[in-house]
């Protein structure tokens, strides 16, 4: 649950948050994000954490992640587990979810182009299920991603100069917008991962590195098509991003300017705040991070997020 208010108060008996003349009753083992400035009673905080609730406090100055000792112990155990077991099934789940959500994005644009990608999935996903080892899994992921972007190349207007995905630095207008939108998704995924009590440096699909938040990239996979690619594709197809007005070019490098960043940011956050069945897409990211935590610490099956079609 995400509560955003200028002022709120966390109460003890029973655990609840009051804000803007509203009251939210806190459930056991819930993930709670409190945005803004508020009053937290110490006894109320201890009571809430004892019941297994995890809290992210977010203000203009930054974020703090609070969890009970049992949750922190399990999170430490998950670090060893990911380092020693590899968790291929989870890696496959991330790739499959990303591919199926990309198919949903293409279906929303044109059923004919979606059929081309769907045929590839029918061929590759069974191979993914039987793939052994990170290298075999990543080869299939690369093939799916390459074909997806080759399809996008056919439908994007020529002025965006998109031939294939480029990064660090982007060398076309579409990739520049994708890169900026991705930073928004990564920021939310990082918050969700740390709120759940996991170390963002862990890696399941992406190899662990001390300098890279690999687990953040893992969680972002299933949301990337919906949060990043779908909004940016729509902006380009509707020509809401103008290469002459919304970008700066430095040689072969292309970046969004202030107006371009604002346009992409507004569109992505609008998508994140849309509700389906009473839950925003932003809240779903925190829910998925908690599911990932339970999968790593309690061996519960992980069900990735799939967009409803």
Phi, psi and omega in degrees: 000132177251121177246118180243116183205155177293323177220140176213169178216132177264123182251163187266299191244109346284162181302124183201161176238129173254137182198141176045042180067017177246160175230129176246123181271120186282132178269158177293144177055041180259157172258123186236125178248121180250115182252130179116198179255138182206177178248125181239117176286135183301314180296324178294319179296313180299318179298316181295317180291325177298330181275008173090006179284142175249137187235135170247119176262121185237121175232181179294340182272347181145198183232152173227142184243124186238133177206159180286168183299325180295318179296320180292324178296314180296323179297322178295321178295325181294331177300314179292322182297314181292329181286330187259330186261333180085320175057059183298324181298321177293319178300317178296323180296320178298315182294315181297317180297317178300315182296316181291324177289328174293323176299319178297322178297315180293323178298324180291338180269308184198121183296331181290316179289331177293327181296324179297315179289324178299323178295322178294319179297320179299331180275318190271328184296322174298325177292326178297319182298327184261358181295141180240128178092151183299320183298315180296320180295316183290331176296315179295319179300318181296321179295318179295317181293318180299316180293322180299313181289331176293328176290318178298325179302326182288334188254341181284141177304146186298332184294347178274357171053036183270123175242320175200162185292127178238146183221155169037067004261159173290145183237014173213164188290322180293314180297325179297318179291320177299317182298316180292318178298325180296324180297327177294314179297317182297322180298317180289318179297322178297316177299317181295317180298315182286328175295323178291344178098016181258155178274119182296346180278350176296160178216136178246298174277312177272137183296139179296136174216142181293338183259004183225135178280074189300321182291330174297316178295324178299308181297326182294336184306311186287340180261344184305313182299324186272317186276324186255300190289315182300311178297320182290321176300315180298319178299319181286317180297326179268004178054042176275347173251118184258117180305333182273345185240335189249009184223160167237144182240129177237091186068240178268356181271139182230131179225155172288142172272187184301314181294320179296317179298320180295320179298313180293316181301313180300320182290317180293315181292328174299318177296316182297329185266000175289138181260137169232124183055040174082004183232133177282161178296325177298317178295325180297328178297317178293324178296317180293324178297321178291323175298321178295319177301314181292327177293320182283328186260334183235010178058029176281144179301139180262124176252109182291163179283127175237131182292143179282132180238000000 
